[in-house]
Amino acid sequence: MSNHLLETPKLGFGLMRLPVMKDDPDTIDYQQVCRMVDMFMEAGQTYYDTAYVYGKDGASEKAAKACLVDRYPRDSFTLATKINAWLMAEDEKAAKAQFYTSLERTGAGYFDFYLLHAIQSNTVQKYDEYHLWDYVADLKKQGLIKHMGFSFHASPELLEKVLTEHPEVDFVQLQLNYADWENPSVTSRANYEVARRHNKPIVVMEPVKGGTLANPPEPVRKIFEEADPHMSMASWAIRYIASLPGILTILSGMSNVEQMADNLSYMRREAFRPLSETEQDAVRRAQEALAAIPSIPCTGCSYCEPGCPMNIPIPDIFEARNRQMIYGRMEEGQRRYDNDTKGKGKASDCIACGQCEGACPQRINIIERLQDCAGVFDS
């Protein structure tokens, strides 16, 4: 285990879901992001995470430059980004060029953490075909990156295979949260145990499952409020993961100043405390309650959208349907659906080409789910 990595502050700032301008959803609200970065730095936190594919035309990496790199000494923070072999990379040359584009966008000079992005059963061969393991290892030898790793969305069997074949990686990034701990599609617990057996520090993504666990359904909320009415819903999810051994940092995709303030209130070094046994029991009961509620396990990553020939806003449609299934808000779900599909494809426009299912890290049966949504919203 790389013990020096585990000295990293346990809260990481995920730059995937940054706040946007009210009148222009494609434009990041730099003023608010700068304020969030200031709060994060003042609290002694250091880890920032972005990716080549985050945001339109690299908006996330560009925001990292404007709000972080250009405003703070380079040795005062650590920056992670990712290379993607299957999204926006038509060949090996284009994939490798992503590194230098990321370097230019961020102005960072080097990356502290560099990841092969979203390895799954149907994408792992691209990283081999494009020789990206050797490429990233060479970037490390050149001093252009400090630590190499990969983010992962697949089975523990594949994780075991990848870590056995690539012992050179310094860390691994996994989706861990209490909702997916025993989820057979995500296998959080089993993947965590594989990484631990290989002595790899773990960066955690989706600790609040795309925001779902920050606003859980009423039965779950009731359990946590009875256990401690002063703790936010998000704090239960993040502290649950932060209480595990071997965690390098936990990425929270904070979207506003309020979320930043809440996370810092319990994740500062001096404020953090692991879950007690009583609190662990509350989480176990919440897991049981959550498992009994039907929902679409979408985290809103949007990897399914770029290749959709019908321009269907799949994550938005699933969010509208979840509003109905999880919270019973039927009219609100319909309103969201009608608004989100204006000028775009509707659920009933799906031609079942299947490209979205190949890109989905959650391995959702998207075609079948869209058929359900069409029956509800388009009838």
N, C-alpha and C positions, 0 to 999 in steps of 0.2 A: 504493500500500500504506500502510495506517495503521500507521506504524512504532511509535507509542506503544502500540498494542495488543499488538504482538509483544514488548513488554517484560514482559508478564504471565508469572509463573512457569509453567513448562511442564506441571506436573501439576495437574489439576483434580479436585475431589472430587465425583463423581457421586452424587446422593442418591436414586437409583432403587432400589438393592438394599441398603437399610440392614439392619443386624442386627435380629432380632425376638426376643421373649421365647420361651423354650423351651416354655412351657406355653400360649402364645397367639400363634400365627403372624400374627395380625392387629394385634398391638401391637408398636410399635418399642421396642427396648431403648435408651431415652434415656441411661442411664448409660454404656453402651458408646459410643454415638454422641458424647456429650460428650467422652469420653476421646479418641476419634478426631479430633474437631475440635481439641482442645487440641494433639495431636501435629502436626496439619497446620499450625496457626498457628505453633507453636514452630519449625517447619522453614522458616518464611518463605513458605509457600504461601498463596494468597489466593482462588482461583477456586472457587466452589460452584455446582452446577447442579441445579435441581429442575424441576418442571412442575406445572401445574394438575391433570393427570390421574394423577400418580404417587401410588400408595397409596390405600387406602380412605379416602374422605371427606377427601382432601387431606393424608394422613398425612405425606407427605414435606415439604410446605411447612410444616406445623405443627412438624415436627422441626427444620427450619431455624430457626424462631423460637426454640424452646426451647433448642437446643444451640449456636446461633451468634449470632443477632441479639440475644437477650436477655443474652448473656454477653460480647460484644466490642464495642468502639467501631465505629460504622457505617463509618467511613472506613478501617478496618483490613482489610476484605475486600471482594470483589466477589461479587454474587449474580445468578445467571441463572435465569429461569423462562420459561414458554412459554404461549402461547394456542393452543387447539386448536379448529378449526372443524368437525371431523367426529366427534369423540368427546365425548359429554356436552354437545353444543351443538345444541339443536333448532332455533334460529333465530339471526338476527344479533344480536338484543338479548342473548340468553343467552351468545353467544360473547363479545361485548364486555364483559359483566359479569364474565367470568373474571378480567380484569385487577384489578379492585377486590377480588374475593374473594381473589386471590393476595396482594394488598397487605395485606389484613386478616389472612390466615393467617400471613404471615411477619412482619408488623410492621416491614418493612424501610424504609418511607417512600418508597423509590424502588427501581428495579431497574437495576443496572449494565448488564446484558445482557437483552434481551427478544426472544424468538424466536417466529415463526410455526412451529407444531409439525408435524413429520413430513409435509412436502410430498411427495406422490406423484402419479402420473398421474391417479389417481381421486379425489384430495382437493384438488388445486390450485384447481379451479374454485370450491370453497367459500370459499376465502380471497378470491377476486375477488368472488363473489356477496355476501359479507358485508362488503365494503369494508374488510377488515382491514389491508391495506397502508397505506392512508391513515390509518386509525385509529391504528396503531402509530406511524406517522410523526408524527402529531399529539401523541401521548403524549410523544414525544421532544422536540418543540418546547416542550411544557409543563414539561420537566425531570423528568418522572416516570420516564423511562428515559434511560440515557446512550447506549446503542448498540442498534441494531435489527438483527436478522438472521433466519435461518430454518434449521431442520434439514431434511435432505433425504434421501429414500430413493427414488431413481428413476434414469432414464437420463441420460447426459451431454447428450443432445440437449435434454431438458427443463430441465436445469440451465442450459444455455446460454440458453435462451429466458427463463427466470425472471430470470437475472442481467442479461440485456439489457433486459428490461422494467422492472426495478427496480434501477437503479444506485444508488439511495439507501441500500441496505442496507450496513451497516458490516462484516459478517462472515457466514460461512456455516458450518454444522455438518454434517460429513460422517462417514459410517461408513468408517473406514480401518483396515485391519489386514493383516498379511502373508498371511493365509489368503484374504482377499477381493480382494487386489490385482489379480488378473486374472480374478476370478470374474465370468462374464457376467451373472449375476443382480444383482450388487452394483456392479460396475464401479468399484471404489475408485480405481484409477489414473486412469482416464479422467475421473472426477468431480474428482479432485484437480487434474488438469491444466486443466480448465475454470475452476475457482476461481482458480488461479494466473494464468491469462490475463486474468481480470477483476480481478486485484490485490486479491482479498479474503482477509484473514486467515482461517484455518481452525481451528475448534474440532473436535476429533476425538472421536467417540463409538465405542463398541464396539472399542477397540484390542485387547482380548483376546477379542473375539467372545462376549460373554455368559459369560465364564469358561472357554470351551473351550480357549483357548491358554494358560491358566494351568495346565491339566492335560491336555496333549496326549497323543495315543496314543503307544505305546512307540517306534515308529520315529522319530518327531519328537523325543521326549525324548532318545533315544540320540544323535542328531546334536548337539543342544545340549550335552548333558553331556560329550561328547567334545571339543567346542570350548572349553567353559569350565565345569567342574564346580561352580564357586562361584556362578554366576549362576542366579537362579530362572527358571522357564519364563516367568512373566509379564514379567520384565525384558527378555527378548528381544523380546517383542511390543511393549512400550511404547517401548523405546529405538529400535526399528526406525522407528516413526512419528515419534518425537521428533527423529530425525536428519534429517528432511525440512525443507527451507526453507519458510517461510510459515506455520508452525504457531503459532497463538495459544496454545492449551493442549490437553492431552489428558485427557479425562475417564476416570477409573477408578471404576467402581461398586463401591467397596470395602465389604465386608460384615462385616468384623471388624477388631480391632486388629492382628492378625498381618498381614493384607493391607496395612494402612496402613503398618506398620513396614517391610515389604518394599519397597513402592513408594518410600517416602521414602529408603531406603538408597541408591538409585541415581538418584533424580530431584531431590534437593536441588541447588540451583545449584552448590555447590562439589563435588558428587559426580558430576554428569551428564557423560558423555562419549559422543559420537556413535559409532555402530558403525564399526569398522574394516573394511577391505576383506575381511579374513579372516572377520570376523563376518558381513558381508553375504553372503559365500559360504555360510556355514552356514545363513542364513535361506533362501537360494535352494534349497538342498538340502532344507530342511524343508518349503518350499512344495510341492516335487515329491512328497515323501513323503506329505504331508497330502492332496494332490489325489487320490492313489491309493486313499484309504480312503473307503468309502461312509458317508454320514451325512446327517442332516436339519439343514439350516443354520439352526436356530432359535436366537435369542439370548435367549429368555425374556422379551421385553418385555411380553407378555400383552395386547397391543392386540386380539388375536383373541377374547379371552374374554368381555368384557362383553355382547356381543350374541348369544352362542351360546344358542339356544332350548333346547338339551339340557343346558346347564350342563356341558360337557365341559372338563376341565382340559387343554387342548391342549398348552401348553408342558411340563407335567409328563409327559404321555404321550410327547412327543418326547424328553424327557431320558431317560426310561426306555429307549426304543428305542435312543437313541444309546449308552447304556451297553452295550448288546449289540453294536451294529455297530462302534463305535469301539474299545471295550476288550475285547470278547468276554465280558462279564460277563452271561451269559444268566440265571442265577438271580437275580442282583441286580436286573436289569431287570424281571423278572416281579414281584419283591417290591415294587419301587418303584411299578409300575403298579397292583398290587392295593391298595396303601395309598393312593395318590393319587386313585384313583377311588371310594373308599368314600363312599357318600352322594352321588356325583356321576355324571355321564354317562360311559359307557365309549366307547372308540373305535368300537365297533359300533353305538352309538346315533346316530351322525352321520346327519342327514337330507339332507346335501348341499345345504343352502340357500345356501352360498357367501359368507355375510357375513364369515366369518373371512378368506377369501382377499382380500377387498377391503380389509381392515384391516391385512394383514400387510406390514410394511416390507421383509421379505426376499423377498417375492413367492413364497412357498412354495406348491406345489400341495397345500394342506392336506387336501382331501377325499381325494385319492389316497393321501397319506401315512397318514391315519387308517385307510383301508381296509387298508393293509399292517399297521399296528399291531394292528388288530382280528384279522387273520389269525394274528398271532403271539401276542397276549396273551389273546384271548377264545375261541380255539378249544379 
